[in-house]
Amino acid sequence: MKYTYKTKGTCSREINFELEDGIVKNVSFVGGCNGNLQGISKLAEGKPAEQLIETLEGIKCGFKGTSCPDQLAAALKEALKNA
């Protein structure tokens, strides 16, 4: 299933991804640091959502209370809750 998540507190504005049987696919970010977010997207590809949540949740960017990886974890938690 395809999901779109509007990020909060980051340079990226949106995260798009698919979740198929708990596996994350086709992750893309809108806005933000292009190179870093392409890397995060590639690393997330094919991984279980639960594993990514455990790994990424709580990462902060500078003095912000969140980060793009943390927002991806939040997006995955929301998707799993609504699945």
C-alpha positions as CSV (number, residue, x, y, z in Angstrom):
1,M,0.0,0.0,0.0
2,K,1.2,3.5,-0.8
3,Y,1.6,6.1,1.9
4,T,2.4,9.9,2.0
5,Y,3.5,11.4,5.3
6,K,3.7,15.2,5.8
7,T,6.9,15.8,7.9
8,K,7.1,18.1,10.9
9,G,10.2,20.0,12.0
10,T,12.5,19.0,9.1
11,C,13.7,20.5,5.8
12,S,12.0,17.7,3.9
13,R,8.2,18.4,3.5
14,E,6.9,14.9,2.7
15,I,7.9,11.2,2.7
16,N,6.4,8.8,0.2
17,F,6.8,5.0,0.6
18,E,5.1,1.7,0.1
19,L,4.5,-1.0,2.7
20,E,4.0,-4.6,1.6
21,D,3.7,-7.3,4.3
22,G,5.6,-5.1,6.7
23,I,8.5,-4.5,4.2
24,V,9.4,-0.9,3.2
25,K,9.7,-0.1,-0.6
26,N,10.1,2.9,-2.9
27,V,11.0,5.5,-0.2
28,S,11.3,9.1,-1.5
29,F,11.5,12.4,0.3
30,V,10.3,15.7,-1.0
31,G,12.7,18.6,-0.1
32,G,15.5,18.3,2.3
33,C,19.2,17.3,1.7
34,N,18.9,15.4,-1.6
35,G,22.0,13.2,-1.3
36,N,21.5,12.2,2.3
37,L,17.9,11.4,1.7
38,Q,18.6,9.3,-1.3
39,G,21.0,7.4,0.8
40,I,18.5,6.9,3.6
41,S,15.9,5.8,1.0
42,K,18.3,3.2,-0.5
43,L,19.2,1.9,3.0
44,A,15.6,1.6,4.0
45,E,14.6,-0.3,0.8
46,G,13.6,-3.9,1.5
47,K,13.9,-3.7,5.3
48,P,11.1,-4.5,7.8
49,A,9.3,-1.4,9.0
50,E,9.7,-2.5,12.6
51,Q,13.5,-2.7,12.2
52,L,13.7,0.7,10.7
53,I,11.6,2.2,13.4
54,E,13.9,0.8,16.1
55,T,17.0,2.0,14.2
56,L,15.8,5.5,13.2
57,E,13.5,6.7,15.9
58,G,15.0,9.4,18.1
59,I,17.7,10.6,15.7
60,K,18.0,14.4,15.9
61,C,19.3,16.9,13.3
62,G,21.4,19.6,15.0
63,F,19.3,21.4,17.6
64,K,16.0,20.3,16.1
65,G,13.9,17.8,18.1
66,T,13.6,15.5,15.1
67,S,15.3,14.6,11.8
68,C,14.4,13.1,8.4
69,P,15.2,9.6,9.6
70,D,13.2,10.2,12.8
71,Q,10.3,11.4,10.6
72,L,10.5,8.3,8.5
73,A,10.2,6.2,11.7
74,A,7.1,8.2,12.7
75,A,5.7,7.7,9.2
76,L,6.2,4.0,9.4
77,K,4.7,3.8,12.9
78,E,1.6,5.6,11.6
79,A,1.3,3.4,8.6
80,L,1.6,0.2,10.7
81,K,-1.0,1.5,13.1
82,N,-3.4,2.2,10.2
83,A,-2.7,-1.0,8.3
